């Protein structure tokens, strides 16, 4: 978008875009799409189920119709096809957990000016202890990875590789997909102890408990045990400052033998850091909720890998839906 294309209307549209965001968040938080499911419902019936106000409920339903998430007839309201697929809890494609994670970030974004002036987070991204916020984050990461992995994993040739480390792997979604796509592969998910129950449950649901292990630890302060011929790092570096990123990449490289493969998946900025849009905005998200996190450019990530002793570093042709990309390097 160039400066010439931004008129008053578009600028005010940018300014008020949060109205639609908050409408969606309210509907997901109230589980409106899940309550409706496959049926037709009136505003009065829904208000009674919510123990809510009829006038306000009808206004929300009408706004959701205008957003094309519901349809309306003389008899009542129905979920749109997209809402049935993506916003009903029992759907395998449900994205409500990530939407609730976004909801929990709203307060931080409202205080972005404070973060810009101070250079510090206004509140933590997610608590380490069990909470609704942590559950939304972990489930959201699982959902996003489940949607992304089928298109990304087949683009990486792991032929002949037998042991993969999913560093900071959370619920283990990537390890699951790598193992499903590569029958001779075993994997270890390395993440905080609080993540173990969710990861082991997810791994068991996919019937991979014999091939995927969980190693509890903190990659900032603890040694990574074992040897691997592939290390996969998906969306962990953006939470760290440049110095810590270099340490983490170096620590990951140390568990690889000569010829071992290190793969980094991130939202990648252009080298001038002024585009694409999503990684640039995501960098601000990290400013608001982490001590020193940010998005990184392709050049910055390559230099971290080079410093860790990796060679033949290439960015693959993969481009994710939010400008995520993949860099692959090999241990010298």
Number of C-alpha atoms within 10 A of each C-alpha: 5 5 6 6 8 11 10 9 9 11 11 11 12 10 10 11 11 12 11 13 14 13 16 22 19 15 18 21 15 12 17 21 23 18 16 19 21 14 10 14 17 17 21 16 13 20 16 12 11 15 9 12 13 16 11 12 20 17 12 18 24 18 16 21 17 12 13 15 20 21 18 19 9 6 10 15 22 23 27 20 14 12 20 22 17 17 27 24 19 12 14 12 16 19 23 24 24 20 20 23 23 18 19 19 19 16 13 20 19 11 14 21 13 15 19 14 8 10 14 18 22 22 17 14 21 20 13 13 11 11 11 13 21 19 20 21 23 19 21 21 22 23 20 16 18 17 13 14 18 14 12 19 19 13 13 13 9 18 10 10 16 16 20 25 29 27 24 22 25 26 27 30 22 25 29 26 18 23 20 16 14 18 11 14 20 22 25 21 29 25 22 17 14 15 25 20 11 16 23 18 14 18 21 14 10 12 13 18 15 10 17 25 20 25 18 17 19 15 17 12 8 10 12 18 10 10 15 23 22 27 24 22 22 22 17 16 24 22 21 19 16 18 10 15 20 20 16 22 23 18 17 22 26 17 20 22 15 14 14 20 24 25 21 21 20 25 26 27 25 15 12 9 16 11 15 15 13 17 25 19 14 17 20 19 23 21 24 30 22 21 18 18 25 24 28 22 19 21 14 16 22 20 14 19 26 20 13 20 17 24 17 10 19 14 16 12 10 17 15 16 9 14 16 18 21 23 20 20 22 23 23 16
